[in-house]
Amino acid sequence: MIGPVTRSGGVAIHTRELSKALKKAGVHVVLYNSSFEGNYPKLIVNVIKIYKRSLGQFYFSITNRNAYNIIHVQASGGLPGFLNAITGVLVAKFLKKILIISFHHGDVVKFLNKYILIMKLVVQYANRFILVSDTQKETFIKFRLSIDNLTIVPNGFDSSIFKTLDTKYARKKLNIAENVPSLVNVANLEEIKGQKYLIESMKIILTARQDVMLYIIGQGPLKCELQSLIDMNGLQNNVLLIGVKSHDEIPLWMNACDVFVLPSLNEGNPTVMFESLGCGKPFVGTNVGGIPEIIINEKLGILVEPKDVVGLTNAILRALCTMWDDEYILNYAKQFTWDIITERTMEVYGEVLKER
């Protein structure tokens, strides 16, 4: 299993959680971390990442070649995030191993416009190419990429961690007022995650009702810009940048909120969406990527177009006034537990092994 492990974000969570669930199911997993985090200049970090996804990955794969018979790469974009898939092709051809690639990138159109020739080669040489949504597959078809070896397996969530907790208990643990309507956003602080539109939305929301709190959890290059936007609009008392929290603490935040919000500009199949549903929380987000394939009705949440501040505002206000059926959300989420996603992944393994 090749993918990011130590960094934050959905692909890293997918790599870690799928590996753990596969081991639980009896699969022998050799895990290679294709990413790198450290308090070093960005140039050094990027050079190390490139090394880990090229020569480092090649060396690791060869030295451990007797320990596995399938190479499963968790890849994203742009080209640096897809480099481990390119190296995976070279290793698989050199060692005559089965190759499976999962592609998590949200802005598939942009990626294929830039790297269509590379993608054609990778798809051609992979035994299976796993996408996380039908939307991704439709885009691949539009770009005339071979669909014979494409299959869809969505992301999932750990139901042993992301489950319902008493809201009062969660708020007490986090020092959140018991009777205050609360929104939670969990995402890297990057342009594509759309937090600035959420902050702009909060400015309007607070003109309608002054009791709403927004907690933004994550880290990233937009931290200072987002804090400046909060300060400039005088939202310091209602919008808080919480910073990074451990994956084990995120369920507390999800259970403490009334509504989970993810106003992304692009997405593949965001892990946090499944995690919020697993906690029985309604999802307010954008109509992008694989999200509308999961949030299929307004018993689960409300979707708006990206960058639509007014639409987002109205959706949040409506969500805060809605009596949500927690049991309906929880029962729906059961089909996306890691145990179920692992079963589907192992079916793919079985198919390629039979074809071998």
C-alpha positions in Angstrom: 0.0 0.0 0.0 1.6 3.2 -1.2 0.2 6.6 -0.1 0.5 9.5 2.3 0.3 8.5 5.9 1.7 11.1 8.2 0.1 14.2 6.6 -3.4 15.5 7.3 -6.2 15.2 4.7 -8.6 12.7 3.1 -6.1 10.7 1.1 -3.9 10.1 4.1 -6.9 9.1 6.2 -8.0 6.7 3.4 -4.5 5.2 3.2 -4.2 4.7 7.0 -7.8 3.5 7.6 -8.0 1.2 4.6 -4.6 -0.4 5.5 -5.8 -0.9 9.1 -9.1 -2.5 7.9 -7.4 -4.7 5.4 -5.1 -6.0 8.1 -8.1 -6.7 10.3 -9.6 -8.7 7.4 -6.5 -10.9 7.2 -4.6 -9.2 4.4 -0.9 -8.8 4.8 -0.2 -5.1 4.2 3.3 -3.6 3.6 2.8 0.1 4.0 4.9 2.8 2.3 4.5 6.5 3.3 4.8 8.5 0.1 4.6 11.9 1.7 6.7 13.9 4.1 6.0 16.5 6.8 8.6 18.5 8.7 9.6 22.0 9.9 11.8 22.6 7.0 11.8 25.2 4.1 9.1 24.4 1.5 11.8 23.6 -1.2 13.4 21.0 1.0 10.1 19.4 1.9 9.1 19.2 -1.8 12.4 17.7 -2.8 12.1 15.0 -0.2 8.5 14.3 -1.3 9.6 13.9 -4.9 12.4 11.6 -3.8 10.0 9.5 -1.7 7.6 9.2 -4.6 10.2 8.2 -7.1 13.6 6.7 -6.2 12.6 6.1 -2.6 9.4 4.3 -3.5 11.2 2.3 -6.3 13.9 1.2 -3.8 11.4 0.2 -1.1 9.3 -1.7 -3.6 12.2 -3.7 -4.8 13.8 -4.5 -1.4 10.4 -5.7 -0.2 9.3 -7.5 -3.4 8.9 -10.9 -1.8 6.5 -9.5 0.8 3.6 -8.6 -1.5 1.9 -9.6 -4.8 -0.3 -6.5 -5.3 0.8 -2.8 -5.5 -2.0 -0.5 -4.4 -1.3 3.2 -4.9 -3.3 6.0 -3.3 -2.8 8.9 -5.7 -4.1 12.5 -6.0 -3.0 15.5 -8.0 -1.5 17.6 -9.5 1.5 16.0 -10.9 3.5 15.7 -7.5 0.5 14.0 -6.0 0.3 11.6 -8.9 4.0 10.8 -9.1 3.6 7.8 -6.8 1.2 6.3 -9.4 3.7 6.8 -12.2 6.5 5.2 -10.2 4.0 2.4 -9.4 3.7 1.7 -13.1 7.4 1.4 -13.5 7.8 -0.8 -10.4 4.9 -3.1 -11.5 6.3 -3.6 -15.0 9.9 -4.2 -13.7 8.8 -6.7 -11.0 5.8 -8.1 -12.9 3.4 -7.3 -10.0 -0.3 -6.5 -10.1 -1.0 -2.8 -10.0 -4.1 -1.1 -8.6 -4.3 2.7 -8.4 -6.9 4.7 -6.5 -7.4 8.3 -7.8 -8.7 10.8 -5.3 -8.2 14.1 -7.0 -11.2 16.5 -7.1 -10.6 18.7 -10.1 -10.3 15.9 -12.6 -11.0 18.1 -15.6 -8.1 20.4 -14.9 -5.8 17.5 -14.2 -6.7 15.7 -17.4 -6.4 18.8 -19.5 -2.8 19.2 -18.3 -1.7 15.5 -18.1 -3.9 13.5 -20.4 -1.0 11.6 -22.0 0.4 10.6 -18.6 -3.0 9.5 -17.4 -3.6 7.4 -20.5 -0.4 5.5 -19.9 -1.1 5.0 -16.2 -4.6 3.8 -16.8 -3.4 1.5 -19.6 -0.8 -0.2 -17.5 -2.9 -0.5 -14.3 -4.7 -3.8 -13.7 -7.5 -1.7 -12.0 -7.9 2.0 -11.8 -10.2 2.9 -8.9 -12.2 6.1 -8.9 -14.1 7.4 -5.9 -17.2 8.7 -7.7 -19.4 8.3 -10.8 -18.6 12.0 -11.6 -14.9 11.1 -12.0 -15.8 8.2 -14.2 -18.0 10.4 -16.4 -15.1 12.8 -16.8 -12.8 10.0 -17.8 -15.3 8.8 -20.4 -15.5 12.4 -21.8 -11.7 12.4 -22.2 -12.0 9.1 -24.0 -9.9 7.2 -21.5 -10.3 3.4 -21.5 -13.0 2.3 -19.0 -12.5 -1.4 -19.2 -10.4 -1.5 -16.0 -12.1 1.4 -14.2 -14.1 0.7 -11.1 -15.7 2.8 -8.4 -15.0 2.4 -4.6 -16.0 5.5 -2.5 -14.3 6.7 0.6 -15.4 5.5 4.1 -15.3 6.2 7.8 -14.3 4.4 11.0 -17.6 3.6 12.7 -15.8 2.7 15.9 -14.6 6.3 16.2 -17.1 8.4 14.2 -20.3 7.5 16.0 -22.9 9.4 18.0 -22.0 10.9 21.3 -24.1 12.9 23.7 -24.0 16.5 22.4 -23.9 17.9 26.0 -20.9 15.6 26.8 -19.0 16.6 23.6 -19.6 20.3 24.2 -18.5 20.1 27.8 -15.3 18.3 26.8 -14.6 21.1 24.3 -15.8 24.0 26.5 -18.5 24.9 24.0 -21.6 26.6 25.4 -24.5 24.1 25.6 -27.2 26.3 24.1 -25.3 28.0 21.3 -26.0 26.9 17.7 -22.7 25.6 16.3 -21.2 24.9 12.9 -18.0 22.9 12.3 -15.8 22.8 9.3 -12.9 20.3 9.1 -10.5 20.8 6.2 -7.1 22.0 5.2 -6.9 25.8 5.0 -6.6 26.0 1.3 -8.3 28.0 -1.5 -10.1 24.8 -2.8 -11.8 24.2 0.5 -13.7 27.5 0.3 -13.5 28.6 3.9 -13.4 32.3 2.9 -16.9 31.9 1.5 -18.0 30.3 4.7 -16.6 33.3 6.7 -18.3 35.7 4.4 -21.5 33.8 4.9 -21.1 34.0 8.7 -21.1 37.8 8.4 -24.6 37.6 6.8 -25.8 34.9 9.2 -25.0 37.1 12.2 -27.2 39.9 10.9 -30.1 37.4 11.1 -29.2 35.8 14.4 -26.3 36.7 16.7 -25.9 33.4 18.5 -24.2 31.2 15.9 -20.6 29.9 16.4 -18.4 28.6 13.6 -15.3 26.4 14.4 -12.8 25.8 11.6 -10.5 23.0 12.2 -7.3 22.5 10.1 -4.1 24.0 9.0 -2.7 25.3 5.8 -1.3 28.3 3.8 -4.5 30.4 4.1 -4.4 30.6 7.9 -3.2 34.2 8.1 -5.5 35.3 5.3 -8.6 33.7 6.9 -7.8 35.2 10.3 -7.4 38.6 8.6 -10.8 38.2 7.0 -12.3 37.2 10.4 -10.7 40.3 12.1 -11.7 42.7 9.3 -15.3 41.7 9.5 -15.3 41.8 13.3 -16.2 38.1 13.6 -13.6 37.2 16.3 -16.3 36.2 18.8 -18.2 33.9 16.5 -15.6 32.4 14.1 -12.7 30.6 15.5 -9.7 29.0 13.8 -9.1 26.0 16.0 -6.0 24.7 14.3 -5.0 21.0 13.9 -6.7 18.4 16.0 -5.9 14.7 16.2 -8.1 12.5 14.1 -9.4 10.9 17.4 -10.6 14.3 18.6 -12.5 15.2 15.4 -15.5 13.1 16.5 -16.0 15.3 19.5 -16.2 18.3 17.3 -18.6 16.7 15.0 -20.8 15.6 17.8 -20.7 19.0 19.4 -22.0 20.8 16.3 -25.5 21.2 15.0 -24.5 21.2 11.3 -21.3 20.2 9.5 -20.3 22.5 6.7 -17.9 21.9 3.8 -18.0 24.7 1.1 -15.4 23.2 -1.2 -14.8 24.5 -4.8 -13.8 20.9 -5.9 -13.9 17.5 -4.2 -13.4 13.9 -5.0 -15.3 12.1 -2.3 -14.4 13.9 1.0 -13.8 11.6 3.9 -15.1 14.2 6.4 -18.5 14.0 4.7 -18.8 10.3 5.6 -17.5 11.0 9.1 -20.1 13.7 9.8 -22.8 11.4 8.6 -21.4 8.6 10.8 -21.9 11.0 13.7 -25.5 11.6 12.7 -24.9 15.2 11.6 -26.5 16.9 8.6 -24.1 18.0 5.9 -24.2 21.4 4.2 -21.9 21.6 1.3 -21.4 22.2 -2.4 -22.7 20.4 -5.4 -19.2 19.3 -6.6 -17.4 16.0 -7.3 -18.9 13.0 -5.7 -20.8 14.9 -2.9 -24.2 14.9 -4.7 -23.8 11.1 -5.2 -23.8 10.7 -1.4 -26.0 13.6 -0.2 -28.9 12.3 -2.3 -31.8 14.0 -0.5 -32.5 16.8 2.0 -32.9 14.3 4.9 -29.1 14.1 4.8 -28.2 17.7 4.1 -28.4 20.7 1.8 -26.2 21.4 -1.2 -25.4 24.7 -2.9 -23.2 25.8 -5.8 -19.6 26.7 -4.9 -18.7 30.3 -4.2 -22.5 31.1 -3.7 -22.3 33.0 -0.4 -26.0 33.9 -0.3 -27.0 30.3 -1.2 -24.7 29.0 1.5 -26.1 31.4 4.0 -29.6 30.4 3.3 -28.7 26.7 3.5 -27.0 27.1 6.9 -29.9 29.1 8.3 -32.4 26.5 7.1 -30.3 23.7 8.4 -30.1 25.3 11.9 -33.9 25.5 11.9 -34.6 22.0 10.7 -35.4 19.0 13.0 -33.1 16.4 11.5 -33.7 12.7 11.8 -30.5 11.4 13.3 -31.5 7.8 13.0 -32.1 8.2 9.3 -28.7 9.7 8.8 -26.9 7.0 10.9 -28.7 4.1 9.1 -27.8 5.6 5.7 -24.1 6.0 6.7 -23.7 2.3 7.6 -23.0 1.4 3.9 -19.8 3.5 4.0 -18.0 2.0 7.0 -14.4 1.0 6.4 -15.5 -2.7 6.8 -17.9 -2.3 3.8 -15.3 -0.4 1.8 -12.7 -3.0 2.6 -15.0 -5.8 1.3 -15.4 -3.9 -2.0 -11.6 -3.4 -2.2 -10.9 -7.0 -1.5 -13.4 -8.0 -4.3 -11.2 -5.9 -6.7 -8.1 -7.7 -5.4 -9.8 -11.1 -6.0 -10.8 -10.1 -9.6 -7.3 -9.1 -10.6 -5.8 -12.2 -9.0 -8.2 -14.4 -11.0 -7.2 -12.6 -14.1 -3.6 -13.2 -13.4 
